[in-house]
Amino acid sequence: MYFEELRVGQSAESRRTVTQADIVAFADLSGDHNGVHLDPEIAAKTPFKGIIAHGMLSVSFISAIIGTRLPGEGTIYLGQSLAFLAPVRPGDTVVTTVTIKETREKGRSRGEVVCDTSAKVGDITVLTGEATVMVPKRTVTVS
């Protein structure tokens, strides 16, 4: 979507069930092999009492919405604040929501959009935050 098509209150949602294979793949991709994500014996000794997904794996679901659906193609991240509130475990279905909170004009070729971001597992909010992104405007043709 182009900047001109966006309105405060628009939102998009995704659902993703996190598997242990997802967690292992994310660990390999990111290089974060912390035992709380991969080793049941180490994870059992933590306050979580078991394996949990990387927080940034859940954040990547926000990025997927922003980059492909709302605002979508051509959107560039400028910033993201985050608060991790609860763990995500293998088998959990994460429901991620991005909602447009504010739009800002930034010249002829782009605008900025501020979005509320959140993820839930069931009724439990596992993360919240706010994203600021750059969104292209429709090309203006001068005759």
Chimera marker file (.cmm) of the C-alpha trace (Angstrom):
<marker_set name="trace">
<marker id="1" x="0.000" y="0.000" z="0.000" r="1" g="1" b="0" radius="0.5"/>
<marker id="2" x="1.092" y="3.533" z="-0.637" r="1" g="1" b="0" radius="0.5"/>
<marker id="3" x="1.215" y="6.158" z="2.099" r="1" g="1" b="0" radius="0.5"/>
<marker id="4" x="-1.883" y="7.908" z="0.723" r="1" g="1" b="0" radius="0.5"/>
<marker id="5" x="-3.943" y="4.705" z="1.140" r="1" g="1" b="0" radius="0.5"/>
<marker id="6" x="-3.181" y="4.256" z="4.850" r="1" g="1" b="0" radius="0.5"/>
<marker id="7" x="-5.545" y="5.290" z="7.627" r="1" g="1" b="0" radius="0.5"/>
<marker id="8" x="-5.266" y="5.386" z="11.411" r="1" g="1" b="0" radius="0.5"/>
<marker id="9" x="-6.932" y="2.278" z="12.809" r="1" g="1" b="0" radius="0.5"/>
<marker id="10" x="-6.137" y="-0.039" z="9.888" r="1" g="1" b="0" radius="0.5"/>
<marker id="11" x="-4.733" y="-3.316" z="11.117" r="1" g="1" b="0" radius="0.5"/>
<marker id="12" x="-3.449" y="-6.665" z="9.937" r="1" g="1" b="0" radius="0.5"/>
<marker id="13" x="-3.038" y="-9.932" z="11.826" r="1" g="1" b="0" radius="0.5"/>
<marker id="14" x="-1.138" y="-13.175" z="11.372" r="1" g="1" b="0" radius="0.5"/>
<marker id="15" x="-1.169" y="-16.545" z="13.123" r="1" g="1" b="0" radius="0.5"/>
<marker id="16" x="1.826" y="-18.813" z="13.402" r="1" g="1" b="0" radius="0.5"/>
<marker id="17" x="2.321" y="-21.960" z="15.454" r="1" g="1" b="0" radius="0.5"/>
<marker id="18" x="5.916" y="-22.031" z="16.670" r="1" g="1" b="0" radius="0.5"/>
<marker id="19" x="7.651" y="-25.400" z="16.440" r="1" g="1" b="0" radius="0.5"/>
<marker id="20" x="10.899" y="-26.633" z="17.956" r="1" g="1" b="0" radius="0.5"/>
<marker id="21" x="12.207" y="-26.804" z="14.379" r="1" g="1" b="0" radius="0.5"/>
<marker id="22" x="11.449" y="-23.056" z="14.012" r="1" g="1" b="0" radius="0.5"/>
<marker id="23" x="13.384" y="-22.366" z="17.212" r="1" g="1" b="0" radius="0.5"/>
<marker id="24" x="16.376" y="-24.437" z="16.047" r="1" g="1" b="0" radius="0.5"/>
<marker id="25" x="16.341" y="-22.747" z="12.623" r="1" g="1" b="0" radius="0.5"/>
<marker id="26" x="16.181" y="-19.292" z="14.241" r="1" g="1" b="0" radius="0.5"/>
<marker id="27" x="19.071" y="-20.231" z="16.556" r="1" g="1" b="0" radius="0.5"/>
<marker id="28" x="21.140" y="-21.333" z="13.574" r="1" g="1" b="0" radius="0.5"/>
<marker id="29" x="20.267" y="-18.247" z="11.548" r="1" g="1" b="0" radius="0.5"/>
<marker id="30" x="20.854" y="-15.752" z="14.362" r="1" g="1" b="0" radius="0.5"/>
<marker id="31" x="23.719" y="-17.556" z="16.100" r="1" g="1" b="0" radius="0.5"/>
<marker id="32" x="21.825" y="-17.422" z="19.427" r="1" g="1" b="0" radius="0.5"/>
<marker id="33" x="22.267" y="-20.937" z="20.790" r="1" g="1" b="0" radius="0.5"/>
<marker id="34" x="21.314" y="-20.087" z="24.385" r="1" g="1" b="0" radius="0.5"/>
<marker id="35" x="20.310" y="-23.290" z="26.172" r="1" g="1" b="0" radius="0.5"/>
<marker id="36" x="16.962" y="-21.822" z="27.259" r="1" g="1" b="0" radius="0.5"/>
<marker id="37" x="15.946" y="-22.191" z="23.603" r="1" g="1" b="0" radius="0.5"/>
<marker id="38" x="17.580" y="-25.513" z="22.775" r="1" g="1" b="0" radius="0.5"/>
<marker id="39" x="18.531" y="-27.624" z="25.794" r="1" g="1" b="0" radius="0.5"/>
<marker id="40" x="15.679" y="-29.056" z="27.916" r="1" g="1" b="0" radius="0.5"/>
<marker id="41" x="17.991" y="-29.638" z="30.919" r="1" g="1" b="0" radius="0.5"/>
<marker id="42" x="19.258" y="-26.048" z="30.953" r="1" g="1" b="0" radius="0.5"/>
<marker id="43" x="15.790" y="-24.646" z="30.208" r="1" g="1" b="0" radius="0.5"/>
<marker id="44" x="14.252" y="-26.635" z="33.085" r="1" g="1" b="0" radius="0.5"/>
<marker id="45" x="16.504" y="-24.747" z="35.543" r="1" g="1" b="0" radius="0.5"/>
<marker id="46" x="15.261" y="-21.316" z="34.415" r="1" g="1" b="0" radius="0.5"/>
<marker id="47" x="12.240" y="-19.422" z="35.746" r="1" g="1" b="0" radius="0.5"/>
<marker id="48" x="10.397" y="-20.627" z="32.611" r="1" g="1" b="0" radius="0.5"/>
<marker id="49" x="10.895" y="-24.322" z="33.552" r="1" g="1" b="0" radius="0.5"/>
<marker id="50" x="11.252" y="-25.350" z="29.906" r="1" g="1" b="0" radius="0.5"/>
<marker id="51" x="12.211" y="-24.449" z="26.360" r="1" g="1" b="0" radius="0.5"/>
<marker id="52" x="11.088" y="-21.026" z="25.138" r="1" g="1" b="0" radius="0.5"/>
<marker id="53" x="11.325" y="-19.423" z="21.710" r="1" g="1" b="0" radius="0.5"/>
<marker id="54" x="13.651" y="-16.508" z="21.067" r="1" g="1" b="0" radius="0.5"/>
<marker id="55" x="11.820" y="-13.245" z="21.685" r="1" g="1" b="0" radius="0.5"/>
<marker id="56" x="13.111" y="-11.973" z="18.376" r="1" g="1" b="0" radius="0.5"/>
<marker id="57" x="11.417" y="-14.872" z="16.584" r="1" g="1" b="0" radius="0.5"/>
<marker id="58" x="8.067" y="-13.422" z="17.669" r="1" g="1" b="0" radius="0.5"/>
<marker id="59" x="9.257" y="-9.952" z="16.633" r="1" g="1" b="0" radius="0.5"/>
<marker id="60" x="9.973" y="-11.323" z="13.158" r="1" g="1" b="0" radius="0.5"/>
<marker id="61" x="6.235" y="-11.994" z="12.779" r="1" g="1" b="0" radius="0.5"/>
<marker id="62" x="5.681" y="-8.233" z="13.198" r="1" g="1" b="0" radius="0.5"/>
<marker id="63" x="8.312" y="-7.563" z="10.546" r="1" g="1" b="0" radius="0.5"/>
<marker id="64" x="6.563" y="-9.986" z="8.166" r="1" g="1" b="0" radius="0.5"/>
<marker id="65" x="3.259" y="-8.118" z="8.477" r="1" g="1" b="0" radius="0.5"/>
<marker id="66" x="4.904" y="-4.708" z="8.063" r="1" g="1" b="0" radius="0.5"/>
<marker id="67" x="6.976" y="-5.769" z="5.053" r="1" g="1" b="0" radius="0.5"/>
<marker id="68" x="4.318" y="-7.718" z="3.174" r="1" g="1" b="0" radius="0.5"/>
<marker id="69" x="0.819" y="-6.637" z="4.246" r="1" g="1" b="0" radius="0.5"/>
<marker id="70" x="0.522" y="-3.412" z="6.245" r="1" g="1" b="0" radius="0.5"/>
<marker id="71" x="1.892" y="-1.125" z="5.007" r="1" g="1" b="0" radius="0.5"/>
<marker id="72" x="3.537" y="-3.734" z="2.714" r="1" g="1" b="0" radius="0.5"/>
<marker id="73" x="5.902" y="-3.718" z="-0.240" r="1" g="1" b="0" radius="0.5"/>
<marker id="74" x="8.545" y="-0.985" z="-0.127" r="1" g="1" b="0" radius="0.5"/>
<marker id="75" x="8.150" y="-0.299" z="3.599" r="1" g="1" b="0" radius="0.5"/>
<marker id="76" x="11.392" y="0.295" z="5.495" r="1" g="1" b="0" radius="0.5"/>
<marker id="77" x="11.782" y="-0.061" z="9.267" r="1" g="1" b="0" radius="0.5"/>
<marker id="78" x="13.034" y="3.062" z="11.051" r="1" g="1" b="0" radius="0.5"/>
<marker id="79" x="12.568" y="1.871" z="14.632" r="1" g="1" b="0" radius="0.5"/>
<marker id="80" x="10.824" y="-0.558" z="16.957" r="1" g="1" b="0" radius="0.5"/>
<marker id="81" x="10.279" y="-0.431" z="20.705" r="1" g="1" b="0" radius="0.5"/>
<marker id="82" x="9.504" y="-3.718" z="22.464" r="1" g="1" b="0" radius="0.5"/>
<marker id="83" x="8.384" y="-5.082" z="25.792" r="1" g="1" b="0" radius="0.5"/>
<marker id="84" x="8.570" y="-8.854" z="26.245" r="1" g="1" b="0" radius="0.5"/>
<marker id="85" x="5.824" y="-9.833" z="28.684" r="1" g="1" b="0" radius="0.5"/>
<marker id="86" x="5.556" y="-13.635" z="28.561" r="1" g="1" b="0" radius="0.5"/>
<marker id="87" x="7.333" y="-16.568" z="26.927" r="1" g="1" b="0" radius="0.5"/>
<marker id="88" x="6.392" y="-18.373" z="23.732" r="1" g="1" b="0" radius="0.5"/>
<marker id="89" x="6.844" y="-22.141" z="23.882" r="1" g="1" b="0" radius="0.5"/>
<marker id="90" x="7.031" y="-24.784" z="21.162" r="1" g="1" b="0" radius="0.5"/>
<marker id="91" x="3.472" y="-25.560" z="20.073" r="1" g="1" b="0" radius="0.5"/>
<marker id="92" x="2.128" y="-22.087" z="20.947" r="1" g="1" b="0" radius="0.5"/>
<marker id="93" x="0.158" y="-20.253" z="18.276" r="1" g="1" b="0" radius="0.5"/>
<marker id="94" x="1.234" y="-16.627" z="18.165" r="1" g="1" b="0" radius="0.5"/>
<marker id="95" x="-1.348" y="-14.103" z="16.953" r="1" g="1" b="0" radius="0.5"/>
<marker id="96" x="0.462" y="-10.960" z="15.858" r="1" g="1" b="0" radius="0.5"/>
<marker id="97" x="-1.278" y="-7.634" z="15.211" r="1" g="1" b="0" radius="0.5"/>
<marker id="98" x="-0.051" y="-4.406" z="13.629" r="1" g="1" b="0" radius="0.5"/>
<marker id="99" x="-2.331" y="-1.355" z="13.857" r="1" g="1" b="0" radius="0.5"/>
<marker id="100" x="-1.688" y="2.060" z="12.339" r="1" g="1" b="0" radius="0.5"/>
<marker id="101" x="-1.546" y="4.662" z="15.104" r="1" g="1" b="0" radius="0.5"/>
<marker id="102" x="-0.298" y="7.755" z="13.246" r="1" g="1" b="0" radius="0.5"/>
<marker id="103" x="0.710" y="8.918" z="9.763" r="1" g="1" b="0" radius="0.5"/>
<marker id="104" x="3.190" y="11.725" z="9.091" r="1" g="1" b="0" radius="0.5"/>
<marker id="105" x="3.963" y="13.546" z="5.858" r="1" g="1" b="0" radius="0.5"/>
<marker id="106" x="7.688" y="13.502" z="5.076" r="1" g="1" b="0" radius="0.5"/>
<marker id="107" x="8.020" y="15.052" z="1.634" r="1" g="1" b="0" radius="0.5"/>
<marker id="108" x="7.053" y="14.217" z="-1.942" r="1" g="1" b="0" radius="0.5"/>
<marker id="109" x="8.287" y="10.635" z="-2.067" r="1" g="1" b="0" radius="0.5"/>
<marker id="110" x="7.573" y="9.149" z="1.361" r="1" g="1" b="0" radius="0.5"/>
<marker id="111" x="5.675" y="9.288" z="4.595" r="1" g="1" b="0" radius="0.5"/>
<marker id="112" x="6.212" y="7.851" z="8.047" r="1" g="1" b="0" radius="0.5"/>
<marker id="113" x="3.760" y="5.579" z="9.805" r="1" g="1" b="0" radius="0.5"/>
<marker id="114" x="3.706" y="4.728" z="13.510" r="1" g="1" b="0" radius="0.5"/>
<marker id="115" x="2.129" y="1.366" z="14.342" r="1" g="1" b="0" radius="0.5"/>
<marker id="116" x="1.141" y="-0.330" z="17.563" r="1" g="1" b="0" radius="0.5"/>
<marker id="117" x="2.494" y="-3.872" z="17.509" r="1" g="1" b="0" radius="0.5"/>
<marker id="118" x="1.557" y="-6.829" z="19.679" r="1" g="1" b="0" radius="0.5"/>
<marker id="119" x="1.605" y="-10.599" z="19.886" r="1" g="1" b="0" radius="0.5"/>
<marker id="120" x="-0.583" y="-12.909" z="21.939" r="1" g="1" b="0" radius="0.5"/>
<marker id="121" x="-0.725" y="-16.578" z="22.791" r="1" g="1" b="0" radius="0.5"/>
<marker id="122" x="-4.357" y="-17.223" z="23.653" r="1" g="1" b="0" radius="0.5"/>
<marker id="123" x="-5.427" y="-14.424" z="25.982" r="1" g="1" b="0" radius="0.5"/>
<marker id="124" x="-1.862" y="-13.704" z="27.121" r="1" g="1" b="0" radius="0.5"/>
<marker id="125" x="-0.002" y="-10.775" z="25.563" r="1" g="1" b="0" radius="0.5"/>
<marker id="126" x="3.572" y="-11.948" z="25.012" r="1" g="1" b="0" radius="0.5"/>
<marker id="127" x="4.944" y="-8.718" z="23.546" r="1" g="1" b="0" radius="0.5"/>
<marker id="128" x="3.945" y="-5.159" z="22.795" r="1" g="1" b="0" radius="0.5"/>
<marker id="129" x="5.669" y="-2.293" z="21.101" r="1" g="1" b="0" radius="0.5"/>
<marker id="130" x="5.586" y="0.473" z="18.574" r="1" g="1" b="0" radius="0.5"/>
<marker id="131" x="7.109" y="0.513" z="15.106" r="1" g="1" b="0" radius="0.5"/>
<marker id="132" x="8.014" y="3.536" z="13.016" r="1" g="1" b="0" radius="0.5"/>
<marker id="133" x="8.338" y="2.832" z="9.309" r="1" g="1" b="0" radius="0.5"/>
<marker id="134" x="8.966" y="4.700" z="6.083" r="1" g="1" b="0" radius="0.5"/>
<marker id="135" x="6.315" y="4.163" z="3.399" r="1" g="1" b="0" radius="0.5"/>
<marker id="136" x="6.580" y="5.185" z="-0.258" r="1" g="1" b="0" radius="0.5"/>
<marker id="137" x="4.082" y="7.581" z="-1.787" r="1" g="1" b="0" radius="0.5"/>
<marker id="138" x="2.547" y="7.121" z="-5.217" r="1" g="1" b="0" radius="0.5"/>
<marker id="139" x="4.847" y="8.452" z="-7.918" r="1" g="1" b="0" radius="0.5"/>
<marker id="140" x="3.885" y="12.005" z="-8.813" r="1" g="1" b="0" radius="0.5"/>
<marker id="141" x="4.155" y="12.786" z="-12.518" r="1" g="1" b="0" radius="0.5"/>
<marker id="142" x="4.828" y="16.393" z="-13.451" r="1" g="1" b="0" radius="0.5"/>
<marker id="143" x="3.646" y="17.391" z="-16.961" r="1" g="1" b="0" radius="0.5"/>
<link id1="1" id2="2" r="1" g="1" b="0" radius="0.2"/>
<link id1="2" id2="3" r="1" g="1" b="0" radius="0.2"/>
<link id1="3" id2="4" r="1" g="1" b="0" radius="0.2"/>
<link id1="4" id2="5" r="1" g="1" b="0" radius="0.2"/>
<link id1="5" id2="6" r="1" g="1" b="0" radius="0.2"/>
<link id1="6" id2="7" r="1" g="1" b="0" radius="0.2"/>
<link id1="7" id2="8" r="1" g="1" b="0" radius="0.2"/>
<link id1="8" id2="9" r="1" g="1" b="0" radius="0.2"/>
<link id1="9" id2="10" r="1" g="1" b="0" radius="0.2"/>
<link id1="10" id2="11" r="1" g="1" b="0" radius="0.2"/>
<link id1="11" id2="12" r="1" g="1" b="0" radius="0.2"/>
<link id1="12" id2="13" r="1" g="1" b="0" radius="0.2"/>
<link id1="13" id2="14" r="1" g="1" b="0" radius="0.2"/>
<link id1="14" id2="15" r="1" g="1" b="0" radius="0.2"/>
<link id1="15" id2="16" r="1" g="1" b="0" radius="0.2"/>
<link id1="16" id2="17" r="1" g="1" b="0" radius="0.2"/>
<link id1="17" id2="18" r="1" g="1" b="0" radius="0.2"/>
<link id1="18" id2="19" r="1" g="1" b="0" radius="0.2"/>
<link id1="19" id2="20" r="1" g="1" b="0" radius="0.2"/>
<link id1="20" id2="21" r="1" g="1" b="0" radius="0.2"/>
<link id1="21" id2="22" r="1" g="1" b="0" radius="0.2"/>
<link id1="22" id2="23" r="1" g="1" b="0" radius="0.2"/>
<link id1="23" id2="24" r="1" g="1" b="0" radius="0.2"/>
<link id1="24" id2="25" r="1" g="1" b="0" radius="0.2"/>
<link id1="25" id2="26" r="1" g="1" b="0" radius="0.2"/>
<link id1="26" id2="27" r="1" g="1" b="0" radius="0.2"/>
<link id1="27" id2="28" r="1" g="1" b="0" radius="0.2"/>
<link id1="28" id2="29" r="1" g="1" b="0" radius="0.2"/>
<link id1="29" id2="30" r="1" g="1" b="0" radius="0.2"/>
<link id1="30" id2="31" r="1" g="1" b="0" radius="0.2"/>
<link id1="31" id2="32" r="1" g="1" b="0" radius="0.2"/>
<link id1="32" id2="33" r="1" g="1" b="0" radius="0.2"/>
<link id1="33" id2="34" r="1" g="1" b="0" radius="0.2"/>
<link id1="34" id2="35" r="1" g="1" b="0" radius="0.2"/>
<link id1="35" id2="36" r="1" g="1" b="0" radius="0.2"/>
<link id1="36" id2="37" r="1" g="1" b="0" radius="0.2"/>
<link id1="37" id2="38" r="1" g="1" b="0" radius="0.2"/>
<link id1="38" id2="39" r="1" g="1" b="0" radius="0.2"/>
<link id1="39" id2="40" r="1" g="1" b="0" radius="0.2"/>
<link id1="40" id2="41" r="1" g="1" b="0" radius="0.2"/>
<link id1="41" id2="42" r="1" g="1" b="0" radius="0.2"/>
<link id1="42" id2="43" r="1" g="1" b="0" radius="0.2"/>
<link id1="43" id2="44" r="1" g="1" b="0" radius="0.2"/>
<link id1="44" id2="45" r="1" g="1" b="0" radius="0.2"/>
<link id1="45" id2="46" r="1" g="1" b="0" radius="0.2"/>
<link id1="46" id2="47" r="1" g="1" b="0" radius="0.2"/>
<link id1="47" id2="48" r="1" g="1" b="0" radius="0.2"/>
<link id1="48" id2="49" r="1" g="1" b="0" radius="0.2"/>
<link id1="49" id2="50" r="1" g="1" b="0" radius="0.2"/>
<link id1="50" id2="51" r="1" g="1" b="0" radius="0.2"/>
<link id1="51" id2="52" r="1" g="1" b="0" radius="0.2"/>
<link id1="52" id2="53" r="1" g="1" b="0" radius="0.2"/>
<link id1="53" id2="54" r="1" g="1" b="0" radius="0.2"/>
<link id1="54" id2="55" r="1" g="1" b="0" radius="0.2"/>
<link id1="55" id2="56" r="1" g="1" b="0" radius="0.2"/>
<link id1="56" id2="57" r="1" g="1" b="0" radius="0.2"/>
<link id1="57" id2="58" r="1" g="1" b="0" radius="0.2"/>
<link id1="58" id2="59" r="1" g="1" b="0" radius="0.2"/>
<link id1="59" id2="60" r="1" g="1" b="0" radius="0.2"/>
<link id1="60" id2="61" r="1" g="1" b="0" radius="0.2"/>
<link id1="61" id2="62" r="1" g="1" b="0" radius="0.2"/>
<link id1="62" id2="63" r="1" g="1" b="0" radius="0.2"/>
<link id1="63" id2="64" r="1" g="1" b="0" radius="0.2"/>
<link id1="64" id2="65" r="1" g="1" b="0" radius="0.2"/>
<link id1="65" id2="66" r="1" g="1" b="0" radius="0.2"/>
<link id1="66" id2="67" r="1" g="1" b="0" radius="0.2"/>
<link id1="67" id2="68" r="1" g="1" b="0" radius="0.2"/>
<link id1="68" id2="69" r="1" g="1" b="0" radius="0.2"/>
<link id1="69" id2="70" r="1" g="1" b="0" radius="0.2"/>
<link id1="70" id2="71" r="1" g="1" b="0" radius="0.2"/>
<link id1="71" id2="72" r="1" g="1" b="0" radius="0.2"/>
<link id1="72" id2="73" r="1" g="1" b="0" radius="0.2"/>
<link id1="73" id2="74" r="1" g="1" b="0" radius="0.2"/>
<link id1="74" id2="75" r="1" g="1" b="0" radius="0.2"/>
<link id1="75" id2="76" r="1" g="1" b="0" radius="0.2"/>
<link id1="76" id2="77" r="1" g="1" b="0" radius="0.2"/>
<link id1="77" id2="78" r="1" g="1" b="0" radius="0.2"/>
<link id1="78" id2="79" r="1" g="1" b="0" radius="0.2"/>
<link id1="79" id2="80" r="1" g="1" b="0" radius="0.2"/>
<link id1="80" id2="81" r="1" g="1" b="0" radius="0.2"/>
<link id1="81" id2="82" r="1" g="1" b="0" radius="0.2"/>
<link id1="82" id2="83" r="1" g="1" b="0" radius="0.2"/>
<link id1="83" id2="84" r="1" g="1" b="0" radius="0.2"/>
<link id1="84" id2="85" r="1" g="1" b="0" radius="0.2"/>
<link id1="85" id2="86" r="1" g="1" b="0" radius="0.2"/>
<link id1="86" id2="87" r="1" g="1" b="0" radius="0.2"/>
<link id1="87" id2="88" r="1" g="1" b="0" radius="0.2"/>
<link id1="88" id2="89" r="1" g="1" b="0" radius="0.2"/>
<link id1="89" id2="90" r="1" g="1" b="0" radius="0.2"/>
<link id1="90" id2="91" r="1" g="1" b="0" radius="0.2"/>
<link id1="91" id2="92" r="1" g="1" b="0" radius="0.2"/>
<link id1="92" id2="93" r="1" g="1" b="0" radius="0.2"/>
<link id1="93" id2="94" r="1" g="1" b="0" radius="0.2"/>
<link id1="94" id2="95" r="1" g="1" b="0" radius="0.2"/>
<link id1="95" id2="96" r="1" g="1" b="0" radius="0.2"/>
<link id1="96" id2="97" r="1" g="1" b="0" radius="0.2"/>
<link id1="97" id2="98" r="1" g="1" b="0" radius="0.2"/>
<link id1="98" id2="99" r="1" g="1" b="0" radius="0.2"/>
<link id1="99" id2="100" r="1" g="1" b="0" radius="0.2"/>
<link id1="100" id2="101" r="1" g="1" b="0" radius="0.2"/>
<link id1="101" id2="102" r="1" g="1" b="0" radius="0.2"/>
<link id1="102" id2="103" r="1" g="1" b="0" radius="0.2"/>
<link id1="103" id2="104" r="1" g="1" b="0" radius="0.2"/>
<link id1="104" id2="105" r="1" g="1" b="0" radius="0.2"/>
<link id1="105" id2="106" r="1" g="1" b="0" radius="0.2"/>
<link id1="106" id2="107" r="1" g="1" b="0" radius="0.2"/>
<link id1="107" id2="108" r="1" g="1" b="0" radius="0.2"/>
<link id1="108" id2="109" r="1" g="1" b="0" radius="0.2"/>
<link id1="109" id2="110" r="1" g="1" b="0" radius="0.2"/>
<link id1="110" id2="111" r="1" g="1" b="0" radius="0.2"/>
<link id1="111" id2="112" r="1" g="1" b="0" radius="0.2"/>
<link id1="112" id2="113" r="1" g="1" b="0" radius="0.2"/>
<link id1="113" id2="114" r="1" g="1" b="0" radius="0.2"/>
<link id1="114" id2="115" r="1" g="1" b="0" radius="0.2"/>
<link id1="115" id2="116" r="1" g="1" b="0" radius="0.2"/>
<link id1="116" id2="117" r="1" g="1" b="0" radius="0.2"/>
<link id1="117" id2="118" r="1" g="1" b="0" radius="0.2"/>
<link id1="118" id2="119" r="1" g="1" b="0" radius="0.2"/>
<link id1="119" id2="120" r="1" g="1" b="0" radius="0.2"/>
<link id1="120" id2="121" r="1" g="1" b="0" radius="0.2"/>
<link id1="121" id2="122" r="1" g="1" b="0" radius="0.2"/>
<link id1="122" id2="123" r="1" g="1" b="0" radius="0.2"/>
<link id1="123" id2="124" r="1" g="1" b="0" radius="0.2"/>
<link id1="124" id2="125" r="1" g="1" b="0" radius="0.2"/>
<link id1="125" id2="126" r="1" g="1" b="0" radius="0.2"/>
<link id1="126" id2="127" r="1" g="1" b="0" radius="0.2"/>
<link id1="127" id2="128" r="1" g="1" b="0" radius="0.2"/>
<link id1="128" id2="129" r="1" g="1" b="0" radius="0.2"/>
<link id1="129" id2="130" r="1" g="1" b="0" radius="0.2"/>
<link id1="130" id2="131" r="1" g="1" b="0" radius="0.2"/>
<link id1="131" id2="132" r="1" g="1" b="0" radius="0.2"/>
<link id1="132" id2="133" r="1" g="1" b="0" radius="0.2"/>
<link id1="133" id2="134" r="1" g="1" b="0" radius="0.2"/>
<link id1="134" id2="135" r="1" g="1" b="0" radius="0.2"/>
<link id1="135" id2="136" r="1" g="1" b="0" radius="0.2"/>
<link id1="136" id2="137" r="1" g="1" b="0" radius="0.2"/>
<link id1="137" id2="138" r="1" g="1" b="0" radius="0.2"/>
<link id1="138" id2="139" r="1" g="1" b="0" radius="0.2"/>
<link id1="139" id2="140" r="1" g="1" b="0" radius="0.2"/>
<link id1="140" id2="141" r="1" g="1" b="0" radius="0.2"/>
<link id1="141" id2="142" r="1" g="1" b="0" radius="0.2"/>
<link id1="142" id2="143" r="1" g="1" b="0" radius="0.2"/>
</marker_set>
